[in-house]
Amino acid sequence: MTAANFKTQSQLIRRAGLSALAVFLSAAALTHGAETETVTAKSSAAKIVDPDVVGEERAVLTQAPNVPPPIQRKQATKVIVELEVREVVKKLADGVEYLFWTFGGDVPGSFIRVREGDLVEFHLSNHPQNKMPHNIDLHAVTGPGGGATSSFTAPGHTSQFSFKALNPGLYVYHCATAPVGMHVGNGMYGLILVEPKAGLPPVDHEYYVMQGEFYTPGKFGEEGLQAFDQEKAIDERPTYVVFNGAVGSLVGDNALKAKVGERVRLFVGNGGPNLTSSFHLIGEIFDTVYQEGGTTPSQHNVQTTMIPAGGSAIVEFKVDVPGTFILVDHSLFRAFNKGALGMLKVEGPENLIAYSGKEVDAIYLGKQAPENIAAGKSVAELQAKVAMAIKSDPKIAGLNKEIQMEKGKRVYAQTCFACHQLTGLGLSGVFPPLAKSDYLMADKARSIAGVIKGNTGPMKVNGTDYNGVMPPVMLTDEQIANVLTYVRNSFGNEGEAITTEEVARVHAEIAHQ
């Protein structure tokens, strides 16, 4: 951290009611006290033997979205957890960096998995290059501050304490050093699973997903190194709401993966520090929900589950059909305008009984149909015209393009117009224009890829900056070719037709990336 950045963070702390000097004096005093306390605790602990604890092991820690494997042992043991706090600059969004305060080097912090009845020996180290003191409050701990009072650690120091994992469940942990909201708002949170003695039902995949908010002076997508904005945090006006610490952390190549017929379990947490999450998986239903991170299934067949700040939930479901399923906070502007969006990609055979896909693609104009679409030529009329033209002139490429445009117009009217408008002008500041679009027309392959896998992050269209999220559009290769041919030859645009073969080629390239 630069001197200027440290000065800024110190000013924020003073505004929150603590001077930076007081924090460091407290760190030094408590660290000195902790060292004395540790010696006493060790000598007294040596006299106490827990008859239920057999042997010891080091905890396997994983970074999101990975989860340590289920615990196979049938007895309690001593589990040694070593977790390092690091203050690191990392990507928050495309072109946007942020000074994260982390447990384990990433946001969220490392996933910790222990068993009910285990004796957990916790070592918290504060990297010597850090500038701030930190501690840890584990909601799984029965004891003052959840361990916070025993783990206040200055840079370059290590604290140690122990606790018995008395209650099974999925628990949040976070930093509780003052100002607490600032430490949490900079990314200091994670999950610890205290697995029940009998274990959890077996599944094919377990994943770790944690929502959190970031408050920056710059707007969403504003490039450069962003700082923490205390006023926005107090007012609960996050610039970003994301899964696993960054916009796009669970999309594209980073998407969660499964196969048709498999069962998936998500350990979902909400670091906050302020908002309640409305967690939803578009196109799936949670077969079982362990509400608020408990170990008893509380509900079945759930569409959306609420996860409070500092809380968690466990959701399980079977995937029955292939495709890309979208994870969102169903407070939808958070998903599509602030980053709370992820993907689960499911591969495998179609299940046409469960889901047919599109069976009919017919024109429906209705009484309110815009005149420019209602007046269009029918596909049947154009195809008849092609058949007649073939008899006299085999050069019918132009007519084939016209048919593509007519089909593409229907796809556009059903899928695209809600955001980009029937005129192709988009919505100022939100959805970029397709009309006379330099971005669209500059790169044919890029436009195809954008429809297939969606677009996130900043882009400049006709000299104006846009930064939003366009999710993947579920269309066939033919539909993508037709709608892009229509758009590339409408609204003041003029370009070549796009063939189904070109779309298939881009689709294959994306699949192998």
RARA-V628063 format. One record per backbone hydrogen bond with DSSP energy under -1.0 kcal/mol. NH is the residue of the N-H (numbers start at 1). CO is the residue of the C=O. E is the energy in kcal/mol with one decimal. If there is no record, write none. Layout:
# RARA-V628063
NH;CO;E
NH;CO;E
This chain:
# RARA-V628063
6;2;-2.6
7;3;-2.3
8;4;-2.2
9;5;-2.5
10;6;-2.6
11;7;-2.3
12;8;-2.0
13;9;-2.1
14;10;-2.4
15;11;-2.1
16;12;-1.3
17;14;-1.4
18;13;-2.1
23;19;-2.0
24;20;-2.2
25;21;-2.7
26;22;-2.5
27;23;-2.4
28;24;-2.6
29;25;-2.6
30;26;-3.2
31;27;-2.7
32;28;-2.4
33;29;-2.5
34;30;-3.0
35;31;-2.2
36;32;-1.7
37;33;-2.9
38;34;-2.8
39;35;-1.7
40;36;-1.9
41;37;-3.1
42;38;-2.7
43;39;-2.1
44;40;-2.3
45;41;-3.1
46;42;-1.8
47;44;-1.1
48;45;-1.7
53;50;-1.6
54;76;-2.6
57;78;-2.5
59;80;-2.6
62;111;-1.2
66;63;-2.1
78;55;-1.8
79;119;-2.8
80;57;-2.8
81;121;-2.6
83;123;-2.7
85;125;-3.4
86;102;-1.8
88;100;-2.2
90;98;-2.2
92;96;-2.7
93;96;-1.4
96;93;-2.6
97;224;-2.2
98;90;-2.2
100;88;-2.5
100;98;-1.3
101;186;-2.1
102;86;-2.5
104;84;-3.1
109;189;-3.7
110;103;-1.2
111;62;-3.1
112;191;-2.0
114;193;-2.8
116;195;-3.0
117;165;-3.2
118;115;-2.6
119;77;-2.0
120;163;-3.1
121;79;-2.7
122;161;-3.2
123;81;-3.1
124;159;-2.7
125;83;-2.5
126;157;-2.7
127;85;-2.0
130;127;-2.0
134;153;-2.2
137;174;-3.3
138;146;-2.9
139;172;-2.5
141;138;-2.2
146;143;-2.4
147;144;-1.6
148;145;-1.6
153;134;-3.2
156;126;-2.9
157;154;-1.7
159;124;-2.8
161;122;-1.9
163;120;-2.1
165;118;-2.9
166;164;-1.9
169;194;-2.2
170;293;-2.9
171;192;-2.9
173;190;-2.4
174;137;-2.0
175;188;-1.5
183;179;-1.7
184;180;-2.5
185;181;-2.8
187;184;-2.1
188;183;-1.5
189;187;-1.6
190;173;-2.1
192;171;-3.0
193;112;-3.1
194;169;-3.1
195;114;-3.2
199;196;-2.0
204;263;-1.5
205;263;-1.6
207;265;-2.3
208;65;-2.0
209;267;-2.4
211;269;-2.6
212;242;-2.1
213;272;-2.3
214;240;-2.3
222;219;-2.4
224;95;-2.7
226;97;-3.1
229;215;-2.2
233;229;-1.9
234;230;-2.4
235;231;-2.2
237;232;-2.6
239;214;-1.6
240;214;-2.2
241;338;-1.8
242;212;-2.5
244;210;-2.8
246;243;-1.2
247;92;-2.9
249;246;-1.5
251;248;-1.2
254;251;-2.2
255;252;-1.6
256;343;-2.4
258;345;-2.0
260;347;-2.7
261;319;-3.6
262;259;-2.3
264;317;-3.2
265;205;-2.7
266;315;-2.8
267;207;-3.1
268;313;-2.6
269;209;-2.2
270;311;-2.1
271;211;-2.7
277;307;-2.8
279;305;-2.0
280;328;-2.3
282;326;-3.0
284;281;-2.1
286;302;-2.6
287;316;-1.2
288;316;-1.8
289;299;-2.4
290;314;-3.2
293;290;-1.4
294;291;-1.8
298;289;-2.4
299;289;-1.3
302;286;-2.4
305;279;-2.2
307;277;-2.5
310;270;-2.9
311;308;-2.0
313;268;-2.4
314;290;-1.5
315;266;-2.1
316;288;-2.4
317;264;-2.1
319;262;-2.5
323;346;-2.4
325;344;-3.0
327;342;-1.9
328;280;-2.7
329;340;-1.1
330;278;-3.7
332;330;-1.6
334;331;-2.3
336;332;-2.7
337;333;-1.5
340;334;-2.4
341;339;-2.5
342;327;-2.3
343;250;-2.4
344;325;-2.9
345;256;-3.2
346;323;-2.9
347;258;-2.0
355;351;-2.6
369;366;-1.0
374;370;-2.3
375;371;-2.3
376;373;-1.5
382;378;-1.9
383;379;-2.8
384;380;-2.2
385;381;-1.6
386;382;-2.0
387;383;-2.1
388;384;-1.9
389;385;-2.2
390;386;-2.3
393;389;-3.7
396;394;-1.9
400;396;-2.3
401;397;-2.1
402;398;-1.6
403;399;-2.0
404;400;-2.4
405;401;-2.3
406;402;-2.0
407;403;-2.6
408;404;-3.0
409;405;-2.2
410;406;-1.2
411;407;-1.8
412;408;-2.7
413;409;-2.3
414;410;-1.4
415;411;-2.3
416;412;-1.2
417;412;-2.1
419;416;-1.1
420;416;-2.3
421;417;-2.1
424;421;-1.6
426;420;-2.5
427;431;-1.8
430;427;-2.5
431;427;-1.7
434;424;-3.0
435;424;-2.3
436;491;-1.1
437;434;-1.3
441;437;-1.9
442;438;-1.2
447;443;-1.9
448;444;-1.9
449;445;-2.6
450;446;-2.2
451;447;-1.3
452;448;-2.0
453;449;-2.8
454;450;-1.1
455;470;-2.1
457;468;-1.0
459;466;-2.5
461;464;-2.8
464;461;-2.0
466;459;-2.9
469;336;-1.0
470;455;-3.5
473;451;-2.0
475;473;-1.7
480;476;-2.4
481;477;-2.4
482;478;-2.5
483;479;-2.8
484;480;-2.2
485;481;-1.9
486;482;-2.3
487;483;-2.6
488;484;-2.7
489;486;-1.0
490;487;-1.4
493;490;-2.0
503;499;-1.8
504;500;-2.5
505;501;-2.0
506;502;-2.1
507;503;-2.7
508;504;-2.3
509;505;-2.1
510;506;-2.4
511;507;-2.1
512;508;-1.3
513;510;-1.2
